[in-house]
Amino acid sequence: MMRRLAPLLLALLAACATTPTEWVRADTGAPQRDRDYQECRDIAWKQALDESSSSRPLYPPWTGTGFNTFGAPWREPQSPSYFSRGPREAEFTDYCMRGRGYRLQILVSPR
């Protein structure tokens, strides 16, 4: 059974592999693109930090993770934005780069 599933699992893993991409803009070379990307990442880092600062974990360190429902087990666990800061940072970076006129292009490898 496992021998028959192994090729299928390998094919699924290969399909899930990330596709290499890069930011492109017609009038921009690689050095300028890299500077713009770094500026956008810096802006995004600050924005994500500001957004999450109001929900950062307080003492005890598990505050806001759903483990602090002492006396109220019927409450739904909440996951504050502090714990999703990485994805938000990526969204802000994407928004910034698109705002500067860049678009993501799939890299095609030569055969």
C-alpha positions as CSV (number, residue, x, y, z in Angstrom):
1,M,0.0,0.0,0.0
2,M,2.7,2.5,1.0
3,R,4.7,1.7,-2.2
4,R,1.8,2.7,-4.3
5,L,1.2,5.9,-2.3
6,A,4.9,7.0,-2.4
7,P,4.8,8.3,-6.0
8,L,1.5,10.0,-5.4
9,L,2.9,11.7,-2.3
10,L,6.1,12.8,-4.2
11,A,3.9,14.3,-7.0
12,L,1.8,16.2,-4.5
13,L,4.9,17.6,-2.8
14,A,6.4,18.7,-6.1
15,A,3.1,20.4,-7.0
16,C,3.1,22.2,-3.7
17,A,6.7,23.6,-4.2
18,T,6.8,27.3,-4.4
19,T,7.2,28.9,-7.8
20,P,10.2,31.4,-7.9
21,T,9.1,34.9,-8.6
22,E,10.6,38.4,-8.7
23,W,9.4,42.0,-8.6
24,V,9.6,43.7,-12.0
25,R,8.9,47.2,-13.4
26,A,9.7,48.2,-16.9
27,D,11.8,51.2,-16.1
28,T,13.7,49.8,-13.2
29,G,16.9,47.9,-12.9
30,A,17.9,45.4,-10.2
31,P,19.7,47.8,-7.9
32,Q,16.7,50.2,-7.8
33,R,14.3,47.3,-7.4
34,D,16.3,46.0,-4.4
35,R,16.4,49.4,-2.8
36,D,12.6,49.8,-3.2
37,Y,12.0,46.3,-1.9
38,Q,14.1,47.0,1.2
39,E,12.3,50.3,1.8
40,C,9.0,48.5,1.5
41,R,10.1,45.7,3.9
42,D,11.2,48.3,6.4
43,I,7.9,50.2,6.1
44,A,5.9,46.9,6.3
45,W,7.9,45.8,9.4
46,K,7.0,49.0,11.2
47,Q,3.4,48.9,10.1
48,A,2.9,45.3,11.3
49,L,4.6,46.1,14.6
50,D,2.3,49.2,15.1
51,E,-0.7,47.1,14.2
52,S,0.2,44.3,16.6
53,S,1.4,46.4,19.6
54,S,-2.1,46.8,21.0
55,S,-2.5,43.0,21.2
56,R,1.0,41.9,22.2
57,P,1.0,39.3,24.9
58,L,1.1,40.6,28.4
59,Y,2.0,38.7,31.6
60,P,1.4,35.8,31.7
61,P,3.0,35.2,28.3
62,W,0.2,33.1,27.0
63,T,-2.4,36.0,27.2
64,G,-4.4,36.1,24.1
65,T,-3.6,32.6,22.9
66,G,-6.8,30.9,24.2
67,F,-5.0,29.4,27.2
68,N,-6.1,32.2,29.5
69,T,-9.8,31.3,29.7
70,F,-9.7,30.5,33.4
71,G,-13.2,30.5,34.7
72,A,-14.7,31.0,31.3
73,P,-14.2,27.8,29.2
74,W,-17.2,28.8,26.9
75,R,-15.2,31.7,25.4
76,E,-13.7,31.2,22.0
77,P,-9.9,31.4,22.0
78,Q,-8.7,34.6,20.3
79,S,-5.5,34.9,18.3
80,P,-4.5,38.5,18.3
81,S,-2.7,40.2,15.4
82,Y,0.5,39.9,17.4
83,F,0.7,36.3,16.4
84,S,0.0,36.9,12.7
85,R,2.6,39.7,12.3
86,G,4.7,37.8,9.7
87,P,1.8,37.3,7.3
88,R,0.7,40.9,7.8
89,E,4.2,42.1,7.1
90,A,4.2,40.2,3.8
91,E,0.9,41.8,2.9
92,F,2.1,45.3,3.6
93,T,5.3,44.6,1.6
94,D,3.2,43.4,-1.3
95,Y,0.9,46.4,-1.1
96,C,3.9,48.8,-1.0
97,M,5.6,47.3,-4.0
98,R,2.5,47.2,-6.1
99,G,1.9,50.8,-5.1
100,R,5.3,51.7,-6.5
101,G,4.3,50.1,-9.8
102,Y,6.0,46.7,-9.5
103,R,4.3,43.4,-10.3
104,L,5.4,39.8,-9.5
105,Q,6.6,37.8,-12.4
106,I,7.2,34.1,-12.5
107,L,10.9,33.2,-13.2
108,V,11.2,30.9,-16.1
109,S,14.3,28.7,-15.9
110,P,16.2,28.0,-19.1
111,R,16.1,24.4,-20.3
